[in-house]
Amino acid sequence: MNLEHILNRIPVLEIIGNKDRMISELIFDSRRAVEDALYVAVKGTVSDGHDFIASSIEKGATIIVCENLPIKILEGITYVKVKDATKTLGHLASNFYGNPSDELNLIGITGTNGKTSTTTLLFDIFKTLGFKSALISTVEYRIGDEVIPSTHTTPDVIRLNQILAEAVEAGCEYAFMEVSSHGIHQHRTEGLQFKVAGFTNITHDHLDYHKTFEEYLKTKKRFFDDLNSDAIAITNVDDKNGNVMLQNTKAKKKTYALKTMADFHGKIIEVDFNGMLLNFNGKEFWTTLTGKFNAYNLLLAYSVAVECGFHEDDILPAMSQLTRVNGRFETLKSDGGIFFVVDYAHTPDALENVLDSINEIRTKNERLITVFGCGGDRDTTKRPEMGKIATRKSTLAIITSDNPRTENPGDIIKEIEAGVEPQNFSKYTSIPDRREAIKMAIKFAEPKDIIVVAGKGHETYQEINGVKNHFDDKETIIELARLMSK
């Protein structure tokens, strides 16, 4: 691609050198530089890309996009000075890959909980409706039936545009993507054109990164602030910050809710472990998904589908065929009659939603045993809160390791224990080894008891001291339940 073409509609402060150049590759990591690459010097949280301009040139880069021109200007190199290299990168990536988001109906879902479930449900609904789509989620990236392993909730902006371009090439009409707060803050969605933006909810999370809840909220809101007037913004008005998302958006505003009046209103008629009977805008349907949090996810997916122009008589039958998302309230039953729920819940709100959903369904003759932990090197403020919730809402809580990463598992567990209320001291125990914790839960359980294993969901590894070791909650449950039933 020609440099002048890739700079189309991008504000440039200064260009030094030959403008008539071809670009072989677009990069922001100097280690990936190749002959005739365009290198964007991005200022990151850890390092400054300007420090690696010389390195990228040594490896073959011939075009440098930067905020500060280097002291030494080399002959044969083209320098493009811009005000904000991070924002510019998004627009460069869109131009480089042919502005794929313009060719797709791109739907972005943001919020603390429910992003993966909602985007996956949408992908499956539209597949049933006969449309080839792309999915960009925490669990996986998909282009039609092709599955690509996921690395980040929101990929870097170059990879993101590459995936969307591949989706266009494959004939996709829709793309559903999770939009994380990290992705918004780091401008990974810059330059993309969204048709619909959906908000699930917001609770305390990622405060290790955003530092304060106000900053976290502001970051989420920015996604809606940046929408154009052709887009549609749909928010959950049962969430106390739901309307905040719509305050400054130019997009068409729509709402959904279970508790309050909204454009899209839902009601749970019946619920058990096999599913729910729901009523959306006066129409009833059955789903095998269960729990109030799933009712919200389904209602947002329904709202998006309606706003995309589909009729409820086509949407609801498609929704009735949905199956549960990998690692999200997945249920298993052992030969011994113990009921297991595996869920990705790793925030206080998500854990409370799962436990509340189970407590609403169970008859109280069954005991509820919760195995959970908190990730290391992440927001520490949620640890005591999760300890309080788990012990308050379970018959027994077993506190264990999640992904301790570089932290001492024992230290994480102590911070979780600090939130346990005195009246619940007798309702928990701590076992740092996750496998042993699950084993203890199975040993303690009797037929018809319910064991929740929370925090990892779809993940098939446990990260300890920077090393990812194979660990799959579902696999471990099946293995241990079989061994212990003999």
Phi, psi and omega in degrees: 000143181282145182301316182298326180291317183288339179270005182304127178065017178255124179295126181237134180276323184196144173234128176242124179109186184290124179274338184270076183230150176264146182247127180271327186206147176251124185220156169231004175249113186300334180292342181261008182296140177226178181302129178066026177281154171258121182254128178256121182274093183267136175272108182266182180284336182254318183222164180251120182301339178297334180288349185243016178299312181299319180297319180293324178293319177302326182274356174125353179297136182241353177231129181240123174254123187209165176270328180237120180292140178294155180299318181261115178267120184270141176290140179091356178247138177260128181248129179241114181266130180230165181286317183223105184292326181295313178294319181299323181305318180299316180289324175298316181296318178299314179296318183299323182261017173080026179048061185297330181293340175287335184267351182243161165270098186266124180244125180247134179241126178232166183142173180285309182238151174096357182297310182297313181300313185293316180295321180291319177300317179298316178303315182289322178299312183290332175294316178297326179285353175099017182249134175279130186223171174245151179229129177235102186223174178300321185285314183196163169254139179225141171235102188062237180269354180280130181252129180240127180304139181271143178245326179220155175304309173243113182296167175297158192295331177289311179298322180299312179293327177296315179298316180295323177295320177296324178295317177298314180300326182278357177091019179287146176254336182232153173219132181243125184224142170286139177240105184275160177295325176298316181297320179293312183299323182268014174059033180286345178257006180299133178090352180272146179252110181266136175278317180224139173236129182242143178244128181270298183186171175216127176224174183296119176196159176058027180286349171295331182263311185273347176074312179230156179296325180299319178292321178298314179298316181298322180294314178300316182299326182301329178301319181281326178300328185274356180291149177270174187290347178274349183275170178236130179249125182240126184233154178273106183277358171284339175279133186297341177254009182301315181289338178302324182298333185264355188305317187240013182282147175270352184286163173294132188260131177224153182230157173219155183191158171256331188258332186238171178293138182200167177299322178239110184248134180239157178213136176272118181272312179219150178210136171208186184292345181272345180152198183219148167260119184243156173235116177247118179049043175089357180247129181267147173203160181254141176225147177280350174286152182221159179099146183301321180298326177287331175297320177295316180299316180294321181294322176294317179299318177299316180299315179299314182298318178297316181291341175276001173102006181270152182270145182301330179292340174265325184290313187296317175299323177295321179292329179294340181269357184294145174247167185290146181283141181308122177078010178241104182049044175281136184247142177225153176226128182279164177299335180276003175088012177274136182260129182245143172234121178253125183216150182283357185315114180224016173236159179305314182296316181295317179296317179297320178300315180296312182293321177297318180299318179292317181294332176288333184267317187291156184273356182080354171283337178268146176270148179249116181249126183244122176254122184201166175207190176227144181290147177279160178059029179227182182312115183275343185292337183276348185298305179297327179296320179290326175297318180294315183295312184297317182285331180286326189253004180241157171290319177215134174246132176247110182274128184219194179271146172257253168248092184295340180055238184266001180272159174284123181304323180297323179292321178296316181298320179298322179290327175292315181299332182298339181270352182289128180285147184309321182292348181250011180303327183278357186258014179214160171217163181237128178224102185303323181285117186297320179298316180293327178295316178295320178299317179297320180298316180294321180296322182285330188287152174242165179308138180082350175292157183244127177247121175261126174246108191245154170115330185245328175053250185282345185296143180242026181213162170231123184267117181231121181054042177080000181249129178270113179258142180299127175200122182234117182303314182297314179300317181294318179300311181299315181296310183291321179296322179291315180297318186278350178272349181283000000 
